Amino acid sequence: MTKTPNLLVILSDQHQARALSCAGHPVAQTPNLDALAARGTRFTNAYTPSPICVPARAAFATGRHCHDIRLWDNAMPYTGTPRGWGHALQDKGVRVESIGKLHYRDAEDDTGFDVQHIPMHVHDGVGMVWGSIRKEDERVYHKEVRMMGDYVGPGESPYTRYDRAVTDRTCDWLAAASEDAEPWCLYVGLVAPHHPLVAPQEFYDLYPLEHLPADKLHPRDGYRQHPWIEKTAFAMVGEDGWTDDHERRQAIAAYYGLTSYMDHNVGRIVEALRGSGQYDDTTIIYSSDHGENLGVRGLWGKMNMYEESAAIPLIVAPAPSSRVTSRATCATTASLLDISETILAHFDAELPGTRPGRSLYDMAKAADDPERAVFSEYHAIGSVSGAFMLRKGRWKLIEYMGFDPELFDLESDPEEGTNLAQDRDHAQTLAMMQAEMRQICDPEAVDAQAFADQAAMIARYGGPQIAATLGAPSATPPPKH
């Protein structure tokens, strides 16, 4: 009987789907991820279930939509309920451990890992409670804090040091695991390229400022932000926080430098697999929890449904010993929820309940499916109402509660520069996409539920005045390592 391969799942933080050299990016240098893609399949239309860390990771843990598990924002971390893929692997007797960032509530919670090594969880076990105060006349602003960091450019930060420690621990873990007779599952959470935008010098130097791509869809060039986007962007210091254009471009260079630094750490992990003799017997899945706007449309961070923010990289590299023949790319829409289903399928583990995900192995083997729809939603920091996204084939619908929708044809307009939602020639497509979205959820009802759950949480903390003081104002501090 052929042994089930080991499974290594690597999840970075805030990595744009397009920021891969194998995806044709004009400057991003990612040789190690390119090598993984060459060994397996790159999914070219993959999305996060929510474009912000904590709910995206809760959805990933359970394989279920955020509105299904009712974990809406960065103050509602996963606690182990409902059970997820980790629990299913434990039920099966598979060794399953984590190293690095999880962004759940607490290491003491039963979240489906035998051991959590140097885990990074939400700040003080509560996360950004202030960000749950979202109604326009009530919400909290942290205008004294620049989201991308006080300093941007070359250097070291607590995050770069943490990623180095996570990589070191992973390499040590893999060396020790070579003695295992049974297949294992290891989850590795890297923080880069998440802000603060400070990249180690050797990686920052890969991106001279004069060679960076030109800005796209910038308001100073006549682009008009959607009203919902304007309100969301106002909640944090972003484009308005740069001292000058030079510093702004340093931030962009640092982001790409962090992307290459993350890629370097992936390379170290793969080399440790080789050194331990387990490379041929280990399947590797790489993805990220969401993307990064990086100045496009005058936006920074994530928190919206445009491609820069909601689309994610996704690579599945089967173990060479499995002799699986992989095609280079798969255009079928996919999401983090599909990784959850793939982990279950890999170990033939069972997790009761209905989930929307599919095995990426099956998707890679089948012909591209233009009819498959993937869904995302946002109910967190800055949003005065819920935002919902549906991607199906060439079409992408963004619904904003209380605001006009956006409809894009990504085949003819990959940069999402032309909203077709008010175009009479596309009325039928708009109606089709809206009907499809409503097969997944009732956006109005979900929006109301999110606000109700957040209001109840704020009340439990003692009301808005107390809740407004709870949580880190920007990036979550890493743990001691």
DRENKE-245628 format. One record per residue: x, y, z of N, C-alpha, C in turn. Coordinates in pm, whole numbers, plus 50000, padded with zeros to 5 digits. Last residue first. Layout:
<recs>
XYZXYZXYZ
...
</recs>
This chain:
<recs>
509895349552117510355337352050511835334952077
506825364952203508245362852232508675349652169
504615373251925504935367752057506445367352078
503995405651767504335391451764504645386351904
501095427051773502475424451815502775409451810
499215434651485499265426851608500725424451649
499065467851351499545454051342499615447351479
497005489551519497355485051383497835470651391
496175492651781495665501951681496015498251538
495065463951966496165471251904495625480551796
492365467152208492985461752087494115470352035
490055489852337490565476052339491135471952204
488725513452348490105513452399490775499852386
486155509252268486985517752184488445517852226
484985495852480485375488252361486325496252273
484365517652648485385507952689485895500352567
482435530552491483575538052545484695528852588
480465510652423481385516052322482595523252379
480295484452682479805495752602480875501652513
481265462452807480905473752890480475486052814
481605439652666482825446152713482535458552797
479005434352592479655425352689480935431452745
478625454052397477895455052524478535446252631
480195443252195480565456252253479875458152388
478665420352138480025419052190480465431852258
476335432052038476255423752158477635422052221
477355444551810476755452651916476675444852047
478095422051663479125431451708478595440351821
475595410651614476595403151690477695412351743
474415431451461473815427051587474825419551673
476085432951235475965444551324475395440551460
475585406751134476935411051172476875422851269
472845407851078473345398551179474735402651228
472755426850871472075429550998472585420551110
474195412750675474655425750722474045429050857
472465391050638473805388750692474385401750747
470245403650524470105396650653471465394450718
471405413550287470775422750382470655416350521
472335389850156473255400250203472655409650306
471725358050206470905370050191471745381650243
473905335450027473395341950147472455353250108
473915319249796474885316849903474415323050034
472015328649633471965314349661472915310649774
472795354349600471725351949695471415337149715
474635352149395475095355749528474035352249632
472865346649184473845336449226474355339349367
471555371049163470775359049198471705348049249
473705386949084473015389749211472205377749257
474305375448836475295374948944474645377849080
471915381148694472375367248710473345366248827
471895409048700470805401648765471215387148790
474205414248547474105418848685473035410948760
473425403248302474555397548374474515401548521
471345420848239471055406548256472185399648333
472655445348215471635443548318471345428848345
474455453648029474905443048121473895440548233
473375474247894473755462547815474185450847903
473135494148085471945486548048472285473947970
475305498248348475255497348202474075488548161
475795498048611474725506948566474585507148414
477885479848632476635476948703475485485848657
480415481948532479345479348435477965477748501
483175501448585482035495448653480865494248554
486395498148497485105502048439483975494348507
488705488148612488605502448594487255507248547
489925463148675488665467648736488515482848731
492005452048542492345461748646491105467448715
490915435948344491505429448461491865439048574
488755436748134489105447748225489735442148352
488075414247996488415426047917488945437548003
487845396948218488495392548096488945404448011
486405408548415487835407148437488575402048314
484075430648425484415419948332485935418348338
482325439648722483505440548636483615428248547
480175459648903480265447648821481435449448725
479085471949214480065472649107480085459149035
476125488649353477065477549332478105480849226
475555516749574475445510449442476475499249428
474705510249921475435517349816475255509949683
473575494050108473275508250115473955516650010
476125470950098474815473750155474625488850171
477585463949797477785471649919476405475049975
478805438149598477605444349654477995451349784
480495431049312480695435849449479425443149492
481145405449082480145414349141480575418149281
482745396248792482935398548935481945409048981
483195372548526482455383248594482775384048743
484245351148397484865364048370484305375348455
483445329048654483935330548518484625343948500
482605347148927482145335848848482585338048704
482715359849247483485358249124482995345549054
481225382349459481035369549391481875369949264
481305398849775481885396849642481535382949589
480125424449986480035410549944480555409349801
480195443950281480545442750139480625427950105
478135460850524478785449050470479105450250322
479035494350631478055483850601478825472050543
481205508350694479945513350750478785504150716
484325496150779483165494150690481875498850757
486425498350962486195508950864484925507950784
486805464251023487315477751046487015487250930
484255443350875485225446650978485635461350974
483035426350697482195432850799483065438550909
482945411450382483715419950473482775427550564
483315381450181482505391450251483385399150348
483135360749885483875367049993482995377750057
482905331449676482265342249753483215347749859
482825317649351483495318849479483065331849545
481365294649120481355307849183482065307149319
481885278048816482045277748961482135292049015
481775279248545480515281148616480685281348767
484155272748427483785286948427482505289748505
486485251148514485035252048530484625266748536
488975233248340488555245648403487035246848401
488885197448393488955209148305488505221548382
490595182348678489455184348587489705196348495
492795183648842492715172648744491635174848639
492315205249004493495205748916493435194948809
490085196549145489965208049056491125208648957
491195175849299490185172849197490045184249097
492925191149456493455180149375492475176849263
491245207649594492065213649489492695202949401
488025198049681489435194249681490155200749565
485895225649771486195213749691487675210649702
483565241450004484855238949941484905226149859
481255246350148481265249650005482525245649931
479875221150364480825231750339480915234150188
478005206050615478015210150475478945222150459
479105179750841478585192950806478695195850658
482025163050975480585164150949480165178450918
484835153850828484375164950910482905166950881
487255128450789485855132450782485575143950877
490085122450575489495125250707488075130450688
492025116050386490765108650387490085110050523
494095133350369494205122850470492945114250480
493215149150156494575143650155494705131950251
490725158550233490815148350128492175141550129
491475177750426490645166250463490775155050362
492905195050258493585188750372492795176450417
490855203050087491985195350034492735188250145
489255218650247488705206150194489805197150140
491035239650294490505231850405489995218350358
491295249350034492465243450100492005234750216
488765259749996489135247849920490405241349976
488835282450147487945271650191488255258650117
490405299650003490995293050119490145281550168
489295291849663489435300349782490145292649891
488765295649304489085288049424489185297549543
487785291348965487825299649085487965290849209
489945276448731488715275048808488805283548935
492405276848609491655289448612490335288348687
495505264248682494085260848683493315273848702
498695255948534497745265248595496335259648589
500125232148471500805243948522499865253548593
499005200448595499055210548489499535223648550
500765172048718500075184648743500115193448620
500605139048796500935148148686500095160748702
501895123049073500745130449020501235139848910
503715107549208503675106549063502405112649003
504335107949469502945104649437502735102949287
506895117249491506705102749501505285098549464
506575145249486507095138249368506855123249371
503545158049616504785150849646505285143749521
502235186949443502145173249494503515167149522
501655218449520502775210849464502755196649520
499605244649461499575230949514500655223049443
499145278449537499975268549467499825255149538
497845309649520497525296049562498265286149474
497415343649620498185333349550497805319649603
494185360449610495325354749683496115345249593
492085389249604492685377849535493945373349609
491485411949759490725399549781491315387349712
493355432649686493035429549825492445415649844
493555434249410494765435949492494555431049634
490875432049324491805420849306493035422049395
488545444749571489295445649447490375434849443
487175445049813487015433449726487715434549591
488915454750120487965456850010488025444849916
490925451250312489615456450354488685460250239
494205462050320493295453050248491885458750260
496725486450262496165475750343495285466650260
495625515350078496685507350142496035497350236
494735533649780494385525449897495595517649948
494705546449537494985554449654494695547149784
494435527149345493225534749381493435544049500
497245511849491496315511949378494995518049425
498705509949730498595522849665497675523449544
498435483049816499725488649778499605501149692
496545463149890496235472949785497475479849730
497015428749932497435442149975497195451949861
495205398550025496215406049952496535419450016
495055370250253494425380650170495545388150102
496485348250341495145350250395494355360850318
498005326850091498035338150183496625340950229
499695295250022498715305749994498925317150092
500815263049922501155276749962500005286149927
501385229850001500365239549958500795253250010
503145201149918503235214649973502105223149914
503735167450008502965176949927502995190549997
506495147050039505725157750102505045166349997
508445129449953507245123850014506375134450082
510645142949866509905135049767508585129949821
511545154650110511045162850000510175154749904
512745141950319511295140850309510695148450190
515405144550395515035132850315513545131350293
516225167150513515705156850603515285144250528
516915182950297517955178450386517525167450480
514365188550191515335180550116516375174650209
513335204050400512655191650360513615182550284
515125224950386515115216550507514395203450481
514345235750143515675229750154515785220950278
511835245450220511905234850120513275228050124
512685265350400511855254250447511915242550349
514075282750232514785276250343514005264050393
511945290950067513065283350012513855276150119
510475305550252509875293650191510975284850133
512355325950287512055317050398511335304450351
512215337950032513485332350081513245322550194
509585347250040509955336949943511255330149985
509925367350236509035355950262509375344350169
511625383650084512095378050211511245365950249
509925390849877511105382649845511705376549972
508105405650032507625394249953508795385049918
509755425550128509195415850223508645403550151
510175438749884511305432949955510845422550056
507615447649832508165437549743509395430949807
507505465850050506525455050036507065443949946
509625483149993509705474650112508695463250105
508625495949765509835487649754509955478149873
506505509349889506225499449785507425490149767
507915526350059506965516750116506665505650015
509285541849875510045533249965509145522450026
507145555749775507775545749689508705536649770
506645572149997505595563249946506205552249860
508965587150007508665577650115507615567650071
508575601549767509755592949785509505582549894
506325616749806506235605549713507425596249727
505995623050164506225627150026506195614749937
504835612850393505415626250399505675631750260
501675595850400503055596950350503555611250356
499005593850476500035593350579501455595350531
496985591450296497185604750354498325605150456
496875564750241497485573550142497775587450198
496225559550562496785552150449497505561650355
494825555550865495785563950795496445555650686
491335546050853492735543550888493625553350814
488875554850763488955549850900490395547550946
488855561150498488995572250592489235567350735
488265537550366489655542150366489885553050469
485455537150399486295526950462487735531750473
484655559050244484355558750387485235548650460
485565551349989486005563850051485805563550201
484065527949949485515527149963486065539750029
481535538549914481775529350026483265528350054
481955554249676481625560549806481855551449927
484845545849483483455542849516483145548949654
487085571249368486795560049455485285558349473
488025580049050487105583149160486795570649240
490985591248888490155579948932489285584149050
492675612648832491295613548789490405601948830
495115611148944495075610348798493645610048744
494685610449210495305622649158495325622949006
493655584149246492745595749246493375608449191
494975559749021495175568249137494235580349132
495275536748855493965541148903494075550149025
498595528548945497405525348867496165531148934
502025539348914500755538648986499595535448891
504535518248760503805530848771502505528648850
506855496848939505775499148843505095512648866
510295506648997508995502149045507915504948941
512745516748935512285505548855510915500248899
513485536049114513235540448977512715529248887
513995521849348512775529749338512445533749195
515025487849324515365502049312514095510349284
514805460849478513755468949417514125483849415
516655447249618516235441149492515305450149413
516955459449863517825463949755517485457649620
515295444550027514875458049987515675462649865
516985423150065515755421149988515155434549943
519055433250216519385426150093518155423850006
517675445350442518375453350340518595445750210
514365434650523515825433150536516545439050416
511815459750527512365447450468513865446550493
508925472150646510365472750673510945459450627
506075480350686506785478550560508275481550579
504425461350942505125473250896506025470550776
502495445650672503165457150733503445454650880
503165412950534502295422050612503115433750666
504335393150363504755407250356503825417250427
505285379750686505585387850567504715383450450
504505358550855503835371450864504085379950739
503675323650815504635334650803503895347950801
502815294150954502275307550931503365318150932
502455261050865503445271350894502855284950858
501345229350961500925242650916501995252650958
501825196150876502405207650944501905220450879
500995163250918500535175850860501115187250942
502555131150838502215142250925501635153850845
502575095350814502515108750754502045119250854
504755075551025503445078650971503445092750912
507315075051122506925064351030505615067450960
509655100751173508255096451179507965085551077
512135111051141512055098151210510635092651213
511815135851039512295125550946512255111651008
511235154151232510125146251179510575135451082
513615167951275513185158051375512105148951319
513605184151048514735175051071514335164051169
511275198651091511355189450977512495179550993
512015214151313510895204651322510985194351210
514035230351208514355220651314513275209951325
512505244851025513625236750976514015226251080
510765257751203510235248451104511345239251052
512495274251345511775263651418511235253251319
513295291351135514285283151207513595271451277
510825302951074511515294850974512555285851040
510295316751311509345306651263510025297351163
512485334251313512355324251419511395313151378
511865349451091513135342051093513075331051199
509475360651173509475351351060510755343251054
510505377351380509585366351410509565356251297
511985395751235512675386851330511795374951366
509955408051095510995400851020511765391351112
508465418551315507875408651225508945401151146
510095437451439509695425451515509105414551425
512375445251166511235448451252510945436151338
515145459750993514525448351062513375453451148
515615475050669515905472950810515255460350864
514385499850437515235488450471515455487250622
510965511850482512235511250411513035499250453
509235532650716509205523150606510545523550534
507995538651042509135539150951508915529050841
505475533951145506085547051164507255549251069
503155516350927504295516751019504895530651029
500835516150787501955509150727503215509150814
499055532050945498835517750930500075510350881
499945554551186500055551851043500025536851020
497935568951428498765557251395498775555151244
496115588151474497465590751525498435579551489
493705579651392494415588451300495815592051350
491795557851439493135558651497494005566851402
488325560951518489435563151426490745563251504
485255543851551486465548751613487555550151508
481745551651487482985544251471484205551751522
479285564651496479825559151621481285554551609
478205571151257478155581551360478755577051493
478515547251112479235559451072479245570151179
479285517451287478285526751236478905540651219
481315502151407481385505051264480355515151213
483235487951618482315499351628482295505851490
485225470351573483865465051563482815475951578
487605482251631487205481651491485815476051470
487965477951902487565491351857487085491251712
488955452051911487565454251948487085467851898
491115434651779490795448851757489315451651784
491785409752038491885415451905491415429951900
491795393252263490555399952227490605406052087
494225383152344493115373752333491795380152294
496165402552321495525400652452494325391352448
495805401551976496365409052088495525407352214
495625368251840495155382051850495655388451979
498785349951809497335350951818496935365651834
501315329851704500905343951710499385344351705
503175303551863501995308551790501775323551808
505505285551895505585300351891504395306451816
503595257851800504935262851828504995277851800
501145238451925501335251151857502705256551897
500245204351886501155214151945501125226651860
497965194151770498575186851881499495196251960
495215214651686496645211851672497145204251794
492575223451713492875212751619494355210151594
492045241651907491785245651769492265235551667
491305246352211491445234152131491065237551987
493185272952361491965267952298492265255352216
495685281552434495035271752521493755266252462
496415301452263497055288352245496405277552331
493665320552141494615317452248495175303452225
492345328451895492215335752020493385333452115
494335330951594493155326251664493095333651798
496605335851441495635346751462494285341351506
498835321351358497495315651340496435326551345
502235321451281501015329251295499755321051265
504105292651403503955306251354502565311851369
503285260051337504425268551372504135282451316
501345231851440501475244951375502735251851425
500485197351364501065207751446501155220851369
499365165251373499075178351313499545189251409
499345131751298500085141951371499885155251300
496245115151281497335121451207498025131651298
493965103351380495245099151435496445104751361
491535112551312492095102051224493425096751277
491195132851488490295121351498490845109451420
493085150351379493345144251509492465131951529
491715157451148492985150051136493335143451268
489585171251261489315159251181490575150851164
490865192751380490195182851465489955169851388
491725205951146492695200751241492095190251332
489375214251021490155203450959491195197651055
487165220951305487745222951174488585211451126
484205228351492485405220451468485865222251324
483115263051533482925248751512484245241551483
485565263551781484155260551751483695269151635
488045273151823487925258651811486505254051783
488055300051814488335293951945488295278751941
488935327151606488545313051615488975307451750
488005360851705488925350351659488365336351678
486855388651668486115376051682486965364551630
488045411551602487785409751744487025396851772
488195413751330489445410951402489285410551553
485045397551236486075407851228487285404151313
483115376851249483005387351149484245395851129
481845347351271483085353551318483425364351216
479755330551192479485343151263480715348351339
479765308951031480335306951165480195319451253
478475320450811478015307550863478515305551006
479875342850746478505344650795477925331850851
482285330850659482265338850782480845340550836
481965296750542481895311150523481825318350658
484305270250631482945275850621482995291050608
486575257450711486085254750576484715260550550
487785262950952486555255150954486075250850816
490085277550893490145266850993488955257350983
489115296650711490075286550666490105274750763
487595312150884486945305150774487835293950722
489655321951044488605313751105487865305850998
491055336650854491705324950913490705315950986
489235356950798489725348350689490305335550745
488925369451048487825361450992488255352450877
491715379751071491105370551167489915362851110
492565396750831493225384750886492315375150962
490525403850545491185408250668491535395750748
488615397650330489905404450313490415411350439
487435364650334487235378050390488575385350385
488135343150182486725343950224486395357250292
490255351549901490055350050045488565349950076
490705333449590490235344749671490175341149819
492135327149266491855323049403491575335249489
492875321148987491705329049028491265324849168
494955304048935495095317948891493935326948931
496825281449098495415285049076495365300149053
499405262048980499075275149035497635278348997
500635230049054499615237948985499405251149057
504035219649059502615216449075501705225248992
506575227749003506395213849047504935209749050
506205254348952506695245948842506525231148874
505525263049205504515263549100504925254648983
508015260049329506865252149376505795251549268
509435279149184509835265049175508725255849224
508135302349264508095298549123508445283749107
508905302849528507515300149498507335296449352
511595308749473511245296349544509775292749526
511675333749338512185321449274511755308549343
510305360149310509885349349400510375335849346
510205393249269511145382149252510845371449357
508325417349094508395408049207509305396249175
508075432248851509275433748935509405423149044
505835424848693506975431548630508215432748717
504515391548710504655404748771505905411648717
503895366148615504185376748519504305390548579
503725346248792502445351648746502645363348650
506305341848865505705331848776504315336048729
506685362649043507315363748911506725353548815
503975376349213504745364249189505415365849052
501755393449288503145395949325503955382949327
499095387549250499895390749132501385392249162
498045383749505498065372549411499005375149294
499805397749781499035399849658499155387849565
499845387550103500585386049977499635387349859
499035387650372498915399950292499725399350162
501005362350491500035372450532500125384650440
501155326750415501765339750445500655349650479
501125293750495500235305150474500975317950512
501745261550397502395274250430501425285550395
501545228650481500705240050440501375252850489
502525197450397503045209950451502215221350395
501975164150449501375176250395501905188450471
503285132250334503165142850435502515154950368
501395108350141502465118150159502215127050280
500575075650237500055089050215501185099050234
502205048150083502075056950199501495070350157
500605022149913501395034249903501135043250023
500844988050000500005000050000500885012550000
</recs>
